[in-house]
């Protein structure tokens, strides 16, 4: 008989045993990477709100927001109650032969909250799947007669083969096969987009672009499209009948200070909107894409097309009931206002830090509860190059990563604060807490970052390199 772990066995595993199992059955490199920062040497026992508690009882302030997943915080009590009720009442999970009241209600609620005729929704499992579905709908909308799709040079749309081929990220270090007809445009440059559209016309002068993917706010780089450029892009897509897709997988559901970032611009409506992350309330693996009604009707609303796009877990009962409650919490507790309150503390606090350490902090920027601290400066980059292990000294991106990682490690080690950096473009330290964070906890982070940078990067770098990157002996 196979030697299988029980749940009790799992919860009794030591950190060293978990490391061994990861090395044998998951990824040795993942163990090496995660233990670099110190987090990987502890196991989390429980989590609540903005806090993690390790098995040893150490309290960790989670300032990552789980990369956009935890707008509601860890183990939000309303989310837990909704899932418990669903389980206790033995509700049906999913069945192709029966309609789901949860899918019907969730689709209705999303349509009520979004502007214009963004009315038709589909609920797969991940952000990448939402983007894949949106792309597929755009292609079908044109009946396969157009062959070109545009994405920004700075973008993150997922890691599946299709969505990954539309992702302009430094994480894409290996060239996988992808969608045909992919063309890259400079982020935020509507005139460049216009020029590409003209260059890709067919010999008969017809537009060949079936979709344009846009992140109105890029959580990878902390850049955003101007309102003027977004409206010009909307006009271009309308004139050329191009499906305009806004990817707000990270920024949706209040994180940016508005329900969705694009909604701060009245009357601006994409053809398809994609979202995920906190849509599942921190407990459900669910995403969504919502299309304008004419786009969906033309693409899929025929009996012969009903099953052209489907997934096994579409409309999974507990996932949709969780999302239903998560969205209601966003509205009833005014998550956009929470993000703006966090912003009102972060912006002046981070700006003071930038002014205090001009040789360390190049820039700070962001919106709502998503901000980036860009660390470096020529002198510090030169120092990082000297301290970098052999083989990395000529990689400018690695030098920036090294500086940011040294700060992340110190924040965790000395202040019990968990942070991360964006592995895209300039590798900023990402400051994007859950919206459940309290004002005094945001101020605690600001004070901790100040105390960390006060030590000076030469000291932080040498300590980090010595402890984490230089092989013993």
C-alpha positions as CSV (number, residue, x, y, z in Angstrom):
1,X,0.0,0.0,0.0
2,X,1.3,3.5,-0.8
3,X,2.7,5.5,2.0
4,X,0.5,8.6,1.9
5,X,0.4,11.6,4.1
6,X,-2.8,12.5,6.0
7,X,-3.8,16.1,6.8
8,X,-2.5,15.5,10.4
9,X,0.8,14.3,9.0
10,X,1.0,17.4,6.8
11,X,0.4,19.8,9.6
12,X,3.1,18.1,11.7
13,X,5.8,18.4,9.1
14,X,8.9,20.3,10.2
15,X,10.4,23.0,7.9
16,X,13.3,20.8,7.0
17,X,11.0,18.0,6.1
18,X,9.0,20.4,3.9
19,X,12.3,21.6,2.2
20,X,13.2,18.0,1.5
21,X,9.8,17.2,0.0
22,X,9.9,20.3,-2.2
23,X,13.4,19.4,-3.4
24,X,12.3,15.9,-4.2
25,X,8.8,16.4,-5.6
26,X,8.3,20.2,-6.4
27,X,11.4,22.3,-7.2
28,X,14.9,22.4,-5.7
29,X,15.4,25.9,-7.2
30,X,12.2,27.2,-5.5
31,X,13.7,26.2,-2.1
32,X,16.9,27.9,-3.0
33,X,15.2,31.1,-4.0
34,X,12.7,31.4,-1.2
35,X,15.2,30.7,1.6
36,X,17.4,33.5,0.2
37,X,15.2,36.1,2.0
38,X,14.6,34.2,5.3
39,X,10.9,33.6,4.8
40,X,11.5,30.1,3.6
41,X,13.0,29.1,6.9
42,X,9.7,29.3,8.8
43,X,6.2,27.8,8.3
44,X,3.0,29.9,8.8
45,X,0.6,28.5,11.4
46,X,-2.3,30.9,10.7
47,X,-3.2,34.2,9.1
48,X,-5.8,37.0,9.8
49,X,-6.3,40.4,8.3
50,X,-2.8,41.8,7.4
51,X,-0.9,39.4,9.7
52,X,0.8,36.1,9.5
53,X,1.7,34.0,12.6
54,X,4.5,31.4,12.3
55,X,4.6,28.2,14.2
56,X,7.1,29.8,16.6
57,X,4.5,32.6,17.3
58,X,6.3,35.3,15.4
59,X,3.9,37.9,14.0
60,X,4.6,39.0,10.4
61,X,3.0,42.1,8.8
62,X,2.1,41.0,5.3
63,X,2.7,44.0,3.1
64,X,2.4,42.0,-0.2
65,X,-1.3,41.7,-0.3
66,X,-0.5,38.3,-1.8
67,X,0.2,40.2,-5.1
68,X,-3.3,41.5,-5.3
69,X,-5.2,38.5,-4.0
70,X,-5.9,39.7,-0.5
71,X,-7.9,43.0,-0.8
72,X,-10.2,41.4,1.8
73,X,-7.3,40.3,4.1
74,X,-6.4,36.9,5.3
75,X,-9.4,34.8,6.3
76,X,-12.0,37.6,6.1
77,X,-14.8,36.4,8.5
78,X,-17.6,37.2,6.0
79,X,-15.9,35.1,3.3
80,X,-15.3,32.2,5.7
81,X,-19.0,32.4,6.8
82,X,-20.2,32.3,3.2
83,X,-18.1,29.3,2.4
84,X,-19.1,27.5,5.6
85,X,-22.8,28.1,4.9
86,X,-22.4,26.7,1.4
87,X,-20.7,23.6,2.8
88,X,-23.1,23.1,5.8
89,X,-26.1,23.2,3.5
90,X,-24.6,20.7,1.1
91,X,-25.1,23.0,-1.9
92,X,-24.4,21.6,-5.3
93,X,-20.8,22.4,-6.6
94,X,-21.1,22.2,-10.4
95,X,-23.2,20.3,-12.9
96,X,-23.5,20.9,-16.6
97,X,-27.2,19.8,-16.6
98,X,-28.4,22.4,-14.0
99,X,-28.3,26.2,-13.9
100,X,-26.5,27.9,-11.0
101,X,-28.3,30.7,-9.1
102,X,-24.8,31.8,-8.0
103,X,-23.5,32.3,-11.6
104,X,-26.7,34.1,-12.5
105,X,-26.5,36.4,-9.5
106,X,-22.8,37.1,-9.8
107,X,-23.1,37.9,-13.5
108,X,-26.0,40.3,-12.6
109,X,-24.0,42.0,-9.8
110,X,-20.9,42.5,-12.0
111,X,-23.1,44.0,-14.7
112,X,-24.7,46.4,-12.2
113,X,-21.3,47.7,-11.1
114,X,-19.6,48.1,-14.5
115,X,-20.3,51.0,-16.8
116,X,-22.0,51.0,-20.2
117,X,-23.1,47.7,-21.7
118,X,-20.4,45.5,-20.0
119,X,-23.1,43.0,-19.2
120,X,-22.0,39.4,-20.2
121,X,-19.6,37.6,-17.9
122,X,-17.7,34.3,-17.8
123,X,-15.9,33.0,-14.7
124,X,-12.9,30.7,-15.3
125,X,-10.2,30.0,-12.7
126,X,-7.2,32.4,-13.2
127,X,-6.2,35.7,-14.6
128,X,-4.4,34.1,-17.5
129,X,-7.5,32.1,-18.4
130,X,-9.6,35.2,-18.3
131,X,-7.2,36.9,-20.8
132,X,-7.2,33.7,-22.9
133,X,-11.0,33.8,-23.0
134,X,-11.1,37.5,-23.9
135,X,-8.6,37.0,-26.7
136,X,-10.6,34.0,-28.0
137,X,-13.8,36.1,-28.0
138,X,-12.1,38.9,-29.9
139,X,-10.8,36.6,-32.5
140,X,-14.2,34.9,-32.9
141,X,-15.9,38.3,-33.0
142,X,-14.1,38.9,-36.3
143,X,-14.8,35.4,-37.6
144,X,-11.1,34.6,-38.0
145,X,-10.7,37.2,-40.7
146,X,-8.2,39.3,-38.8
147,X,-4.8,38.1,-37.7
148,X,-3.0,40.7,-35.6
149,X,-3.1,41.3,-31.9
150,X,-1.3,44.1,-30.0
151,X,0.2,44.2,-26.5
152,X,2.5,46.6,-24.6
153,X,6.2,46.1,-24.2
154,X,5.6,46.5,-20.4
155,X,2.8,44.1,-19.5
156,X,1.8,41.0,-17.6
157,X,-1.2,39.0,-18.9
158,X,-0.3,35.5,-17.6
159,X,2.1,32.6,-18.2
160,X,0.1,30.2,-20.3
161,X,1.4,29.9,-23.9
162,X,-1.2,32.3,-25.3
163,X,-1.3,34.9,-22.5
164,X,2.5,34.5,-22.0
165,X,3.1,35.4,-25.6
166,X,1.3,38.7,-24.9
167,X,3.3,39.4,-21.8
168,X,6.2,41.9,-22.0
169,X,8.0,41.0,-18.9
170,X,11.6,40.3,-17.8
171,X,10.2,37.1,-16.3
172,X,9.9,35.7,-19.8
173,X,13.5,34.6,-19.9
174,X,12.7,31.7,-22.3
175,X,11.1,31.9,-25.6
176,X,8.0,29.6,-25.8
177,X,5.8,29.3,-28.8
178,X,2.8,31.6,-28.7
179,X,0.0,33.2,-30.6
180,X,0.6,34.2,-34.2
181,X,0.4,37.8,-35.3
182,X,1.6,39.3,-32.0
183,X,2.9,42.9,-32.3
184,X,4.3,44.9,-29.4
185,X,3.7,48.6,-28.9
186,X,5.4,51.0,-26.3
187,X,3.3,51.2,-23.1
188,X,1.0,54.3,-23.0
189,X,1.9,55.5,-26.5
190,X,-1.4,55.8,-28.5
191,X,0.4,57.3,-31.5
192,X,2.6,54.2,-31.8
193,X,-0.5,52.0,-31.6
194,X,-2.1,54.1,-34.4
195,X,1.1,53.7,-36.5
196,X,1.1,49.9,-36.0
197,X,-2.5,49.6,-37.0
198,X,-1.7,51.5,-40.2
199,X,1.3,49.3,-41.0
200,X,-0.6,46.1,-40.5
201,X,-3.4,46.8,-42.9
202,X,-4.1,44.2,-45.6
203,X,-3.3,44.8,-49.3
204,X,-6.9,45.9,-49.7
205,X,-6.4,48.5,-47.0
206,X,-8.6,46.7,-44.4
207,X,-7.6,46.7,-40.7
208,X,-6.0,43.4,-39.7
209,X,-6.0,44.0,-35.9
210,X,-8.6,42.0,-34.0
211,X,-7.6,43.0,-30.4
212,X,-5.5,45.4,-28.4
213,X,-4.6,44.4,-24.8
214,X,-4.1,47.3,-22.3
215,X,-3.3,47.5,-18.6
216,X,-4.6,51.0,-17.8
217,X,-2.3,50.9,-14.7
218,X,0.7,48.7,-14.8
219,X,1.3,47.1,-11.4
220,X,4.6,45.8,-12.7
221,X,6.1,49.2,-13.4
222,X,3.7,51.6,-11.6
223,X,3.1,53.4,-14.8
224,X,-0.3,54.4,-16.2
225,X,-2.0,55.5,-19.4
226,X,-3.1,59.1,-19.4
227,X,-6.8,59.7,-19.7
228,X,-6.3,61.5,-23.0
229,X,-4.4,58.5,-24.5
230,X,-7.0,56.0,-23.2
231,X,-9.8,58.0,-24.8
232,X,-7.9,58.3,-28.0
233,X,-7.3,54.6,-28.0
234,X,-11.0,53.9,-27.4
235,X,-11.8,56.1,-30.4
236,X,-9.3,54.3,-32.6
237,X,-10.7,50.9,-31.7
238,X,-14.2,52.1,-32.3
239,X,-13.3,53.6,-35.7
240,X,-11.4,50.4,-36.8
241,X,-13.8,47.9,-35.1
242,X,-10.9,46.6,-32.9
243,X,-11.8,44.8,-29.7
244,X,-10.3,46.8,-26.8
245,X,-9.4,44.6,-23.8
246,X,-8.6,46.1,-20.4
247,X,-6.6,43.8,-18.1
248,X,-7.3,44.7,-14.5
249,X,-6.5,41.3,-13.0
250,X,-4.4,43.0,-10.3
251,X,-5.9,46.5,-10.0
252,X,-9.6,45.5,-9.9
253,X,-12.1,45.6,-7.0
254,X,-10.9,48.7,-5.3
255,X,-7.1,48.3,-5.1
256,X,-6.3,51.3,-7.2
257,X,-8.6,53.7,-5.4
258,X,-11.5,53.3,-7.8
259,X,-13.5,50.1,-8.4
260,X,-11.4,49.6,-11.5
261,X,-8.7,51.9,-12.5
262,X,-10.3,52.8,-15.9
263,X,-13.6,53.8,-14.1
264,X,-12.0,57.0,-12.8
265,X,-12.5,58.3,-16.4
266,X,-16.3,58.7,-16.9
267,X,-17.7,57.3,-20.1
268,X,-14.6,55.2,-20.9
269,X,-15.6,51.6,-21.6
270,X,-13.5,48.8,-23.0
271,X,-15.0,46.0,-25.1
272,X,-13.9,43.3,-22.7
273,X,-12.6,43.7,-19.1
274,X,-10.6,40.9,-17.4
275,X,-10.2,40.6,-13.6
276,X,-9.2,38.0,-10.9
277,X,-6.9,38.2,-7.8
278,X,-9.2,39.6,-5.0
279,X,-12.3,38.6,-6.9
280,X,-12.2,35.4,-4.9
281,X,-11.9,37.1,-1.6
282,X,-8.6,35.5,-0.8
283,X,-10.1,32.0,-0.7
284,X,-11.4,31.1,-4.2
285,X,-9.5,30.5,-7.4
286,X,-11.8,32.4,-9.7
287,X,-11.5,35.1,-12.4
288,X,-13.8,36.8,-14.8
289,X,-14.1,38.5,-18.1
290,X,-17.0,40.7,-18.9
291,X,-17.8,41.8,-22.5
292,X,-20.0,44.5,-24.0
293,X,-23.2,42.8,-25.1
294,X,-22.8,43.4,-28.9
295,X,-19.3,41.9,-28.8
296,X,-20.5,38.7,-27.0
297,X,-23.7,38.4,-29.1
298,X,-21.7,38.5,-32.4
299,X,-19.0,36.2,-31.1
300,X,-20.8,33.4,-29.3
301,X,-24.5,33.9,-28.9
302,X,-25.6,31.2,-31.3
303,X,-26.8,27.7,-30.4
304,X,-24.0,26.3,-32.5
305,X,-21.4,28.3,-30.6
306,X,-22.6,27.7,-27.0
307,X,-19.8,25.2,-26.3
308,X,-17.0,26.8,-28.2
309,X,-15.6,28.0,-24.9
310,X,-16.1,26.2,-21.7
311,X,-14.1,24.7,-18.8
312,X,-14.8,22.0,-16.3
313,X,-14.8,24.3,-13.3
314,X,-16.7,27.2,-14.8
315,X,-19.4,28.1,-12.4
316,X,-18.0,26.0,-9.5
317,X,-20.5,26.5,-6.7
318,X,-18.3,27.4,-3.8
319,X,-16.0,29.6,-5.9
320,X,-18.9,31.7,-7.3
321,X,-20.7,32.1,-3.9
322,X,-17.3,33.2,-2.5
323,X,-16.9,35.8,-5.3
324,X,-20.5,36.9,-4.8
325,X,-19.8,37.7,-1.2
326,X,-16.4,39.2,-2.0
327,X,-17.9,41.7,-4.4
328,X,-20.7,42.6,-1.9
329,X,-18.0,43.3,0.7
330,X,-16.1,45.5,-1.7
331,X,-19.2,47.6,-2.3
332,X,-20.7,47.7,1.2
333,X,-17.3,48.4,2.9
334,X,-16.2,50.8,0.2
335,X,-12.9,49.3,-0.7
336,X,-11.9,52.1,-3.1
337,X,-12.2,54.6,-0.2
338,X,-10.0,52.2,1.9
339,X,-7.4,52.3,-0.8
340,X,-7.5,56.1,-1.0
341,X,-7.1,56.2,2.8
342,X,-4.0,54.0,2.6
343,X,-2.7,56.2,-0.3
344,X,-3.1,59.3,1.9
345,X,-0.6,57.8,4.4
346,X,1.7,56.1,1.9
347,X,2.2,59.0,-0.5
348,X,3.5,61.6,2.0
349,X,5.4,58.9,3.9
350,X,7.2,57.5,0.9
351,X,7.9,61.0,-0.5
352,X,9.6,62.0,2.8
353,X,11.7,58.8,2.6
354,X,12.7,59.7,-1.0
355,X,13.7,63.2,0.1
356,X,15.7,61.8,3.0
357,X,17.6,59.3,1.0
358,X,18.1,60.8,-2.5
359,X,21.2,58.7,-3.1
360,X,19.2,55.5,-2.4
361,X,15.7,56.1,-3.6
362,X,15.4,57.1,-7.2
363,X,11.6,57.5,-7.3
364,X,8.3,56.5,-5.7
365,X,5.0,56.3,-7.6
366,X,1.8,54.5,-7.6
367,X,-2.0,54.8,-7.0
368,X,-4.4,53.8,-4.2
369,X,-2.9,50.8,-2.3
370,X,-0.3,50.0,-5.1
371,X,3.0,51.8,-4.9
372,X,6.6,51.2,-5.9
373,X,9.8,52.3,-4.3
374,X,12.6,52.4,-6.9
375,X,15.9,51.9,-5.3
376,X,19.4,52.4,-6.8
377,X,21.3,55.4,-8.0
378,X,24.6,55.2,-9.9
379,X,26.8,54.9,-6.8
380,X,24.7,52.2,-5.3
381,X,24.5,50.3,-8.5
382,X,28.3,50.4,-8.8
383,X,28.6,49.0,-5.3
384,X,26.1,46.3,-6.0
385,X,28.2,45.3,-9.1
386,X,31.3,44.9,-6.9
387,X,29.4,42.8,-4.4
388,X,27.5,40.6,-6.9
389,X,28.6,37.0,-7.3
390,X,30.7,36.1,-10.3
391,X,28.8,36.0,-13.5
392,X,26.2,38.7,-12.4
393,X,28.3,41.8,-12.2
394,X,27.6,42.9,-15.8
395,X,23.9,42.5,-15.5
396,X,22.4,45.9,-14.6
397,X,19.0,44.4,-13.8
398,X,20.6,42.0,-11.3
399,X,22.3,44.9,-9.5
400,X,19.0,46.6,-9.0
401,X,17.4,43.3,-7.8
402,X,20.3,42.8,-5.4
403,X,19.7,46.2,-3.8
404,X,16.0,45.7,-3.5
405,X,16.4,42.2,-2.2
406,X,18.8,43.4,0.5
407,X,16.1,45.8,1.7
408,X,13.4,43.1,1.6
409,X,15.5,40.8,3.6
410,X,16.2,43.5,6.2
411,X,12.6,44.4,6.6
412,X,11.7,40.8,7.2
413,X,14.6,40.0,9.5
414,X,14.6,43.1,11.7
415,X,11.0,44.4,11.5
416,X,8.9,41.3,10.7
417,X,7.5,42.8,7.5
418,X,6.9,40.8,4.4
419,X,7.4,42.6,1.1
420,X,8.3,41.7,-2.5
421,X,9.7,43.3,-5.7
422,X,8.4,43.4,-9.2
423,X,10.6,41.3,-11.5
424,X,9.8,43.6,-14.4
425,X,11.7,46.6,-15.9
426,X,13.1,48.5,-12.9
427,X,12.4,46.0,-10.1
428,X,10.7,48.3,-7.6
429,X,10.1,47.3,-4.0
430,X,6.3,46.9,-4.2
431,X,4.2,48.4,-1.4
432,X,0.7,47.0,-1.9
433,X,-0.9,45.9,1.4
434,X,-4.2,44.3,1.8
435,X,-7.1,46.8,2.1
436,X,-7.7,45.3,5.6
437,X,-4.5,47.0,6.8
438,X,-5.0,49.6,9.6
439,X,-3.6,53.1,9.3
440,X,-1.2,52.6,12.2
441,X,0.1,49.4,10.4
442,X,0.8,51.5,7.3
443,X,2.7,54.0,9.5
444,X,4.6,51.2,11.1
445,X,5.8,50.1,7.6
446,X,6.9,53.6,6.7
447,X,8.9,53.8,10.0
448,X,10.5,50.4,9.4
449,X,11.5,51.3,5.8
450,X,13.0,54.6,7.1
451,X,15.0,52.7,9.8
452,X,16.1,50.1,7.2
453,X,17.4,52.7,4.7
454,X,19.0,54.7,7.6
455,X,21.5,51.8,7.9
456,X,22.8,52.7,4.5
457,X,22.9,50.4,1.5
458,X,26.6,49.5,1.7
459,X,25.9,47.9,5.0
460,X,22.7,46.2,3.9
461,X,24.2,45.0,0.7
462,X,27.3,43.5,2.2
463,X,25.2,41.8,4.9
464,X,22.8,40.3,2.4
465,X,25.5,39.1,0.0
466,X,27.5,37.6,2.8
467,X,24.6,35.8,4.4
468,X,22.7,34.8,1.3
469,X,24.6,34.8,-1.9
470,X,28.3,33.9,-1.1
471,X,28.8,30.2,-0.9
472,X,30.3,29.0,2.5
473,X,33.9,28.0,2.4
